[in-house]
Amino acid sequence: MSQRLRFLLDTNILIPLQDSMLVLAPSLANFVRLAGVGGHQLLYHPASKIDIDRDKDIQRRDRTLARLQQYTKLEGVPSSPRNTAQTSVNDACDNDILHALECSAVHALVTEDKEIHTKARQAGFGDRIYNIQTAEDWLRRLHEPEEVHLPNIEDVPMYSLTSQLNTPLFDSLRSSYDTPERSFNKWFHDKAQTGRKAWIARTKQESIEAICIYAMQTNEVINDAKESLHGLSLKLCTFKVGEQIRGQKIGELFLKAAFRFATDNRCENIFAHTSDDQFYLLELLSDFGFQRRGMYGTDIMLVKAHPSSPPVIDVPALDYAKLYFPHYRNDASVQKFLVPIQPQYHQILFPDLARQGQLFSGNSVAGNAIKQAYLCKAPTNQVKPGDIVLFYRTGDEKAVTTLGIVERYEVHDNSTNIMQIVSRRTVYSQRDIETMARTPTKVMLFRLAIHFHSSIPYQALTQEGIVTGPIQSITKISDDSFSRILKHAQR
C-alpha cells in the first residue's frame, strides 16, 4: 500500500486557501491539487485556530473558520515545552506548531513565516520545513517528474535587457533600487553602459523570471570597515528568482555558473550584498560557503573564498567542500568509491554533462542543480559524509564521468522516509521510490563537484588495474587508483 505524506499547514497558508476573496497563487493552488493526486493529507494545528480567532478582519475570520473544517485537525500534540508565562501568544502558537514537527506528528510543515524557518533550522529540523514554492516543487517531482524542466541559463549583456524592464521580475526589484536620486531604470541603464553582464533564466513562455547580474572586481573594498579582497573577485550584484520558477533550484544553477566562471577567470573570492529580509538567498548562500564579513551600509556582506589552489586547512571533508568548492579533500582520510549508474538515471542526474563546456554560450543548458540524490541497492555500508564518489555510467558509455562529495548515506525500507530525505533533490517519482523501498534501499545525498573533461573508459580502468571485472555495485578504490583516474581525466 502506498504511504502518504502528512503536511501541516501554517496559518499564513490556511488563510489564502480559505479566503474566497483572495486569488490563489498558482504554486499554492497546484500544491493543493498535487496533494489530492497523491492522496497526501493536509492538516492544521489547533494553534492556527487561535491565530485565526485573533484576526481583526471579522469577515475574513468567519470565512476562514467556516471552511477550516474541510482539513483535518491535528489532535493530541502536547504544547511546546519552550512556552512559558512570558511567551507571547504569537510565539506560543509558533512554538506549538514547531513542536508537532519535533514529535513527528507530521512529515513536513508548510509556512511562509521566515521566523519559523529560522527557529526550525536552529532546532535541527530545518530540512522538514518548506515554503509553498519548495513544497509544490517537491510534489511536482514526485507526481509529474516528466513535466519538470529546468529552464536554460543564458549569459547576456545587460543592455540586451533594457527593453524588457517593465516585466514583473524587474518590477519586483524596484523597491530595493529606487531612491529619490536615482530610479531602478536609471541604475540599470548606467550599469548596462559599463558592459556588465547577467545570467538569466526564462519560463517556457520565454519571459525572464530569474536574473543574476555579475561583474569582476579588483582589490574591492567590501564593507564599512574598509576591508578589501585581494586580487580578482566575482561580484554577484543582483540575485533574483521570480515566483513562477522558485523552488526549481534556479539559485543553485546561478551559483553553479558563478563557481565555473570564477574558476575559469581565477577569481579568488565571490561576494554579494544582501539584507536580512532576503531570507532564502541568505540561506542558499550560507549553504554554499558564503560567510558574513560585516556590513556595507544597510546591506550584509557575504564572501566565499574561491582560491585557485587548494588551501591546506584541517576541517572535515564535507565542510571543506562547502567552503572551498571547487576544491575538495582527497587525502588518505577520505574514502573513494566507484558508483555504477544506469544511462537513464545518469541522464536524469547529469543532463548538462554533454554540453557543460557551453555553459556560457548564448543559449546554453545547465540542466541540474549542485545538490543531488541517488538511490541504489548496493550492499556496502562503508560510505560516509565527505567521501568521494565517482559515477560510472554503465551500458552505453561504460566510463567514469563525474565526481561528487557525499553529504549523507543511509539505509531505508520506508518509502515515506526516503521521500522526506530526498524531497529537495528528488528526480524519482513516488512510484519509483515505493518500488525500491520494498527492500532496503541506500539513500545517498551528494554535492556535484566536477564533470571530467575527459571521461575514463572501462578499458582504461582495467588497464590501470583499478578494477578487475564489471562494476556492478558501489566499489571502494585505493588512493593510488584514485590518483590514476585523475591523471587519466587530465589527458
C-alpha positions as CSV (number, residue, x, y, z in Angstrom):
1,M,0.0,0.0,0.0
2,S,1.3,3.4,-0.9
3,Q,2.5,5.6,2.0
4,R,1.2,9.1,2.1
5,L,2.7,12.3,3.4
6,R,1.2,14.4,6.1
7,F,1.6,18.2,5.6
8,L,0.9,20.6,8.4
9,L,-0.2,24.0,7.0
10,D,0.7,27.1,8.9
11,T,-1.8,29.9,9.4
12,N,-0.4,32.0,6.6
13,I,-1.1,29.2,4.2
14,L,-4.5,28.4,5.5
15,I,-5.9,32.0,5.3
16,P,-5.3,32.3,1.5
17,L,-6.7,28.8,1.0
18,Q,-9.8,29.6,2.9
19,D,-10.4,33.2,1.9
20,S,-12.6,33.2,-1.2
21,M,-11.9,36.9,-1.7
22,L,-8.2,36.1,-2.5
23,V,-6.9,34.8,-5.8
24,L,-4.7,31.7,-5.0
25,A,-1.1,31.9,-6.1
26,P,-0.5,29.3,-8.8
27,S,2.1,27.4,-6.7
28,L,-0.4,27.2,-3.7
29,A,-3.3,26.0,-5.9
30,N,-1.0,23.4,-7.6
31,F,0.3,22.2,-4.3
32,V,-3.2,21.5,-3.1
33,R,-4.1,19.8,-6.4
34,L,-1.0,17.6,-6.2
35,A,-1.6,16.7,-2.6
36,G,-5.0,15.4,-3.8
37,V,-3.4,13.5,-6.7
38,G,-1.0,11.7,-4.3
39,G,-3.5,11.2,-1.5
40,H,-1.4,13.3,0.8
41,Q,-3.1,14.7,3.9
42,L,-3.3,18.4,4.7
43,L,-3.7,19.2,8.4
44,Y,-4.0,22.2,10.6
45,H,-2.8,22.7,14.2
46,P,-5.2,23.9,16.9
47,A,-2.8,26.8,17.4
48,S,-3.7,28.0,14.0
49,K,-7.3,28.3,15.1
50,I,-6.1,30.5,18.0
51,D,-4.2,32.6,15.4
52,I,-7.3,32.9,13.2
53,D,-9.5,33.8,16.1
54,R,-7.2,36.8,16.6
55,D,-7.8,38.1,13.1
56,K,-9.1,41.6,13.3
57,D,-10.8,41.3,9.9
58,I,-14.0,39.8,11.3
59,Q,-15.5,38.8,7.9
60,R,-12.3,37.1,6.8
61,R,-12.0,35.3,10.2
62,D,-15.5,34.0,9.9
63,R,-15.0,32.8,6.3
64,T,-11.8,31.0,7.3
65,L,-13.3,29.3,10.3
66,A,-16.3,28.2,8.3
67,R,-14.0,26.4,5.8
68,L,-11.4,25.2,8.1
69,Q,-13.3,22.0,8.8
70,Q,-12.5,20.6,5.3
71,Y,-9.0,20.0,6.6
72,T,-8.0,17.5,9.3
73,K,-7.3,18.9,12.8
74,L,-4.1,17.6,14.3
75,E,-5.1,16.0,17.6
76,G,-3.2,15.1,20.7
77,V,0.1,17.0,20.2
78,P,1.3,18.4,23.5
79,S,2.1,22.1,24.0
80,S,5.7,23.1,23.4
81,P,7.9,22.9,26.5
82,R,9.5,26.2,25.2
83,N,6.4,28.1,26.2
84,T,6.4,30.0,29.5
85,A,4.1,32.5,31.1
86,Q,6.2,35.2,29.5
87,T,5.9,33.8,25.9
88,S,3.7,36.0,23.7
89,V,0.6,34.5,22.2
90,N,2.1,34.7,18.7
91,D,5.3,33.0,19.7
92,A,3.5,30.3,21.7
93,C,1.4,29.4,18.6
94,D,4.6,29.2,16.5
95,N,6.3,27.0,19.1
96,D,3.4,24.7,19.4
97,I,3.3,24.3,15.6
98,L,7.0,23.6,15.5
99,H,6.7,21.1,18.4
100,A,4.4,19.0,16.1
101,L,7.5,18.5,13.9
102,E,9.6,17.6,16.9
103,C,7.1,15.0,17.9
104,S,7.0,13.6,14.4
105,A,3.2,14.2,14.2
106,V,3.6,15.2,10.6
107,H,6.2,14.8,7.9
108,A,6.5,18.4,6.9
109,L,5.4,21.9,7.8
110,V,4.5,24.4,5.0
111,T,4.8,28.0,6.0
112,E,5.9,31.4,4.6
113,D,6.9,32.6,8.1
114,K,10.6,33.4,8.0
115,E,10.9,33.4,11.8
116,I,9.5,29.8,11.9
117,H,12.0,28.7,9.2
118,T,14.8,30.2,11.3
119,K,13.6,28.6,14.5
120,A,13.3,25.2,12.8
121,R,16.8,25.4,11.4
122,Q,18.2,26.4,14.8
123,A,16.4,23.4,16.4
124,G,17.9,21.0,13.9
125,F,14.9,20.1,11.7
126,G,15.0,22.8,9.1
127,D,15.0,20.1,6.4
128,R,11.4,19.4,7.2
129,I,10.1,22.9,6.8
130,Y,9.1,24.3,3.4
131,N,7.8,27.4,1.8
132,I,4.9,26.9,-0.7
133,Q,7.2,27.0,-3.7
134,T,9.5,24.3,-2.5
135,A,6.6,22.2,-1.2
136,E,4.9,22.4,-4.6
137,D,8.1,21.6,-6.4
138,W,8.6,18.5,-4.2
139,L,5.1,17.2,-5.1
140,R,5.6,18.0,-8.8
141,R,8.8,16.0,-8.8
142,L,7.0,13.1,-7.1
143,H,3.9,13.1,-9.3
144,E,4.8,14.8,-12.5
145,P,8.5,14.0,-13.0
146,E,8.3,14.1,-16.8
147,E,7.0,17.7,-16.6
148,V,9.9,19.1,-14.5
149,H,12.1,21.0,-16.9
150,L,14.7,23.4,-15.6
151,P,15.0,26.4,-17.8
152,N,18.0,27.4,-19.8
153,I,20.6,29.8,-18.4
154,E,21.7,32.4,-20.8
155,D,24.7,34.7,-20.4
156,V,23.7,38.1,-21.9
157,P,24.9,41.7,-21.7
158,M,22.7,43.9,-19.5
159,Y,22.0,46.2,-22.4
160,S,20.1,43.4,-24.2
161,L,17.5,43.5,-21.4
162,T,16.8,47.3,-21.3
163,S,13.7,46.9,-23.5
164,Q,12.2,44.4,-21.0
165,L,12.4,46.4,-17.8
166,N,8.6,46.6,-17.4
167,T,8.3,42.8,-16.9
168,P,7.1,41.6,-13.4
169,L,10.5,40.3,-12.4
170,F,12.1,43.8,-12.8
171,D,9.0,45.4,-11.1
172,S,9.8,43.2,-8.1
173,L,13.3,44.7,-7.9
174,R,12.3,48.4,-8.0
175,S,11.6,48.9,-4.3
176,S,15.2,47.8,-3.5
177,Y,16.8,50.1,-6.0
178,D,14.6,53.2,-6.4
179,T,15.9,56.2,-4.5
180,P,15.0,59.9,-4.6
181,E,18.2,60.5,-6.5
182,R,18.0,57.6,-9.0
183,S,15.3,55.2,-10.3
184,F,15.8,51.5,-10.9
185,N,15.7,52.1,-14.7
186,K,18.4,54.7,-14.5
187,W,20.6,52.4,-12.3
188,F,20.0,49.6,-14.8
189,H,20.9,51.7,-17.8
190,D,24.0,53.1,-16.1
191,K,25.3,49.6,-15.3
192,A,24.4,48.4,-18.8
193,Q,26.7,51.1,-20.3
194,T,29.7,49.7,-18.4
195,G,29.3,46.4,-20.3
196,R,28.1,44.5,-17.2
197,K,26.6,41.1,-17.9
198,A,23.9,38.8,-16.4
199,W,22.8,35.2,-16.3
200,I,19.1,34.9,-16.8
201,A,16.5,32.1,-16.8
202,R,13.3,32.1,-18.7
203,T,10.0,30.3,-18.3
204,K,8.6,28.1,-21.1
205,Q,6.8,31.2,-22.3
206,E,10.2,32.9,-22.8
207,S,9.6,35.5,-20.2
208,I,12.6,36.4,-17.9
209,E,11.9,35.0,-14.5
210,A,15.3,35.0,-12.8
211,I,18.4,37.1,-13.1
212,C,21.9,37.2,-11.6
213,I,23.9,40.3,-12.6
214,Y,27.6,39.8,-12.2
215,A,30.9,41.7,-12.5
216,M,34.6,41.1,-11.9
217,Q,36.3,43.5,-9.4
218,T,39.9,44.0,-8.4
219,N,41.0,44.7,-4.8
220,E,37.4,45.5,-4.0
221,V,36.6,47.3,-0.7
222,I,33.7,45.2,0.7
223,N,32.4,46.7,3.9
224,D,32.2,49.8,6.2
225,A,35.3,48.6,8.0
226,K,37.2,49.2,4.7
227,E,38.3,45.6,4.4
228,S,39.3,44.6,0.8
229,L,39.5,41.4,-1.1
230,H,43.0,41.0,-2.7
231,G,43.1,40.4,-6.4
232,L,40.3,39.4,-8.7
233,S,36.8,38.8,-7.2
234,L,33.5,37.9,-8.7
235,K,30.6,40.2,-7.5
236,L,27.0,38.9,-7.7
237,C,25.4,42.3,-8.0
238,T,21.7,41.3,-8.2
239,F,20.3,37.9,-7.5
240,K,16.6,37.4,-8.0
241,V,14.4,34.4,-8.7
242,G,10.8,35.1,-9.6
243,E,7.7,33.3,-8.2
244,Q,7.0,31.3,-11.3
245,I,10.1,29.2,-11.1
246,R,11.1,29.4,-7.4
247,G,11.7,26.0,-5.9
248,Q,13.2,24.7,-9.1
249,K,16.9,25.1,-8.0
250,I,17.5,28.2,-10.1
251,G,19.6,29.7,-7.3
252,E,21.8,26.7,-7.4
253,L,22.1,26.9,-11.2
254,F,23.2,30.5,-10.9
255,L,25.8,29.6,-8.2
256,K,27.0,26.7,-10.5
257,A,27.5,29.3,-13.2
258,A,29.3,31.6,-10.8
259,F,31.6,28.9,-9.5
260,R,32.6,27.9,-13.0
261,F,33.1,31.5,-14.1
262,A,35.2,32.3,-11.0
263,T,37.3,29.2,-11.7
264,D,37.9,29.9,-15.4
265,N,38.8,33.5,-14.6
266,R,40.9,32.8,-11.5
267,C,38.8,34.9,-9.1
268,E,40.0,34.3,-5.6
269,N,36.6,35.3,-3.9
270,I,33.0,35.6,-4.8
271,F,30.9,38.1,-2.9
272,A,27.4,39.5,-2.7
273,H,25.4,42.2,-0.8
274,T,22.1,41.2,0.7
275,S,19.8,42.0,3.6
276,D,18.0,40.2,6.4
277,D,14.7,40.3,4.6
278,Q,16.3,38.2,1.8
279,F,15.9,35.1,3.9
280,Y,16.0,32.4,1.2
281,L,19.0,34.0,-0.5
282,L,20.9,34.2,2.8
283,E,20.1,30.5,3.5
284,L,21.2,29.5,0.0
285,L,24.5,31.4,0.1
286,S,25.3,30.2,3.5
287,D,24.8,26.6,2.5
288,F,27.4,27.0,-0.3
289,G,30.1,28.5,1.9
290,F,29.4,32.3,1.9
291,Q,30.3,33.8,5.2
292,R,29.3,37.2,6.7
293,R,32.0,39.9,6.5
294,G,30.5,42.9,8.1
295,M,28.1,45.5,6.7
296,Y,28.1,47.7,3.7
297,G,25.7,50.5,4.7
298,T,22.4,48.7,5.4
299,D,23.5,45.5,3.5
300,I,25.0,42.4,4.8
301,M,28.3,41.5,3.1
302,L,28.7,37.8,2.2
303,V,32.0,36.4,0.9
304,K,33.0,33.0,-0.3
305,A,36.7,32.1,-0.6
306,H,37.4,30.7,-4.0
307,P,41.2,30.1,-4.0
308,S,42.9,28.9,-7.2
309,S,45.0,26.5,-5.3
310,P,43.6,24.1,-2.6
311,P,44.1,25.6,0.8
312,V,45.8,23.4,3.5
313,I,43.4,23.5,6.4
314,D,42.2,20.8,8.8
315,V,38.4,20.9,8.6
316,P,36.1,17.9,8.0
317,A,36.0,16.9,4.3
318,L,32.3,17.9,3.8
319,D,32.9,21.3,5.4
320,Y,36.0,21.7,3.2
321,A,33.9,21.0,0.1
322,K,31.3,23.6,1.1
323,L,33.8,26.3,2.0
324,Y,36.3,25.9,-0.9
325,F,34.4,24.5,-3.8
326,P,35.6,23.5,-6.5
327,H,38.3,22.1,-4.3
328,Y,37.7,19.0,-2.1
329,R,39.8,16.9,0.2
330,N,41.1,13.8,-1.3
331,D,43.8,12.7,1.2
332,A,44.1,9.3,2.8
333,S,41.4,10.0,5.4
334,V,38.8,10.4,2.6
335,Q,37.4,7.2,1.1
336,K,36.9,6.9,-2.6
337,F,34.2,4.8,-4.4
338,L,33.1,3.9,-7.9
339,V,29.3,4.2,-8.2
340,P,27.7,2.5,-11.2
341,I,24.7,4.3,-12.6
342,Q,22.5,3.2,-15.5
343,P,22.3,5.5,-18.5
344,Q,18.7,6.6,-18.0
345,Y,19.4,7.7,-14.4
346,H,22.8,9.2,-15.4
347,Q,20.9,11.4,-17.9
348,I,18.4,12.4,-15.2
349,L,21.0,13.4,-12.7
350,F,23.5,14.9,-15.1
351,P,21.6,16.3,-18.1
352,D,24.1,19.1,-18.6
353,L,27.1,16.8,-18.9
354,A,27.2,16.6,-22.7
355,R,27.2,20.3,-23.1
356,Q,28.9,21.5,-20.0
357,G,31.5,23.4,-22.0
358,Q,28.8,25.6,-23.4
359,L,27.6,26.9,-20.1
360,F,28.4,30.5,-21.0
361,S,27.3,30.3,-24.7
362,G,24.3,32.3,-25.8
363,N,21.7,29.7,-25.2
364,S,23.3,27.1,-23.0
365,V,21.8,24.4,-20.9
366,A,22.6,24.0,-17.2
367,G,20.1,21.2,-16.5
368,N,20.9,20.1,-13.0
369,A,21.5,21.5,-9.6
370,I,24.6,21.0,-7.4
371,K,22.9,19.1,-4.6
372,Q,21.6,15.7,-5.8
373,A,20.1,12.4,-4.5
374,Y,21.0,8.9,-5.7
375,L,19.2,5.7,-4.7
376,C,20.6,2.2,-5.1
377,K,20.7,-1.4,-3.7
378,A,24.4,-1.6,-3.1
379,P,25.4,-3.9,-0.2
380,T,28.1,-1.6,1.2
381,N,27.6,0.4,4.4
382,Q,31.1,2.0,4.3
383,V,30.2,5.3,2.7
384,K,30.2,8.3,5.0
385,P,29.8,12.1,4.7
386,G,32.8,13.8,3.0
387,D,33.7,10.7,0.9
388,I,34.3,11.0,-2.8
389,V,32.0,9.2,-5.2
390,L,33.0,8.6,-8.9
391,F,30.0,8.0,-11.1
392,Y,30.5,5.3,-13.7
393,R,27.9,5.3,-16.5
394,T,27.2,1.7,-17.4
395,G,25.6,0.4,-20.6
396,D,26.4,2.7,-23.5
397,E,29.4,4.7,-22.4
398,K,31.0,2.5,-19.8
399,A,33.0,5.3,-18.4
400,V,33.6,7.4,-15.2
401,T,32.2,10.9,-15.9
402,T,31.5,12.7,-12.7
403,L,32.8,13.3,-9.1
404,G,30.7,14.1,-6.1
405,I,31.1,14.6,-2.4
406,V,28.8,12.6,-0.1
407,E,26.6,14.6,2.3
408,R,24.5,11.7,3.7
409,Y,24.3,7.9,3.2
410,E,21.6,5.9,4.9
411,V,19.6,2.7,4.5
412,H,15.8,2.8,4.5
413,D,13.0,0.5,3.7
414,N,10.2,3.0,4.2
415,S,9.2,5.0,1.1
416,T,7.9,7.9,3.2
417,N,11.2,8.3,5.0
418,I,13.0,8.2,1.6
419,M,10.7,10.8,0.1
420,Q,11.4,13.1,3.1
421,I,15.1,12.7,2.8
422,V,15.3,13.3,-1.0
423,S,12.5,15.9,-1.1
424,R,14.5,18.9,-2.2
425,R,16.6,16.9,-4.6
426,T,14.5,14.1,-5.9
427,V,14.4,13.0,-9.6
428,Y,12.5,9.9,-8.7
429,S,8.7,9.6,-8.8
430,Q,6.7,8.4,-5.8
431,R,6.1,5.1,-7.7
432,D,9.8,4.7,-8.2
433,I,10.6,5.3,-4.6
434,E,7.8,3.0,-3.4
435,T,9.0,0.2,-5.7
436,M,12.6,0.5,-4.5
437,A,11.6,0.7,-0.8
438,R,10.1,-2.8,-0.9
439,T,13.6,-3.9,0.1
440,P,16.3,-2.0,2.0
441,T,17.5,0.9,-0.2
442,K,20.6,3.0,0.1
443,V,19.9,6.8,0.0
444,M,22.9,9.0,-0.9
445,L,22.8,12.7,-0.9
446,F,25.8,14.3,-2.5
447,R,27.1,17.5,-4.0
448,L,28.2,17.5,-7.6
449,A,31.8,18.7,-7.7
450,I,33.0,18.2,-11.3
451,H,32.3,16.6,-14.6
452,F,35.6,15.3,-16.0
453,H,36.6,16.9,-19.3
454,S,37.8,13.5,-20.4
455,S,35.7,10.6,-19.2
456,I,37.7,7.5,-18.1
457,P,36.5,4.4,-20.0
458,Y,36.2,0.9,-18.6
459,Q,39.2,-0.2,-20.7
460,A,41.4,2.3,-19.0
461,L,40.2,1.3,-15.6
462,T,41.1,-2.3,-16.3
463,Q,44.4,-1.5,-17.9
464,E,45.4,0.6,-14.9
465,G,44.4,-2.2,-12.6
466,I,41.8,-0.1,-10.9
467,V,39.1,-2.8,-11.5
468,T,39.4,-6.4,-12.4
469,G,35.8,-7.1,-13.6
470,P,32.4,-5.5,-14.3
471,I,31.4,-2.6,-12.0
472,Q,28.1,-3.8,-10.7
473,S,27.9,-2.2,-7.3
474,I,29.5,0.6,-5.2
475,T,33.2,-0.3,-5.1
476,K,35.8,1.2,-2.8
477,I,39.1,2.0,-4.6
478,S,42.5,2.9,-3.2
479,D,44.2,6.3,-3.1
480,D,46.6,5.2,-5.8
481,S,43.7,4.1,-8.0
482,F,42.0,7.5,-7.5
483,S,45.2,9.3,-8.4
484,R,45.4,7.3,-11.6
485,I,41.8,8.2,-12.5
486,L,42.6,11.9,-12.0
487,K,45.7,11.7,-14.2
488,H,43.7,10.0,-16.9
489,A,41.0,12.6,-16.7
490,Q,43.5,15.4,-17.3
491,R,44.9,13.9,-20.6
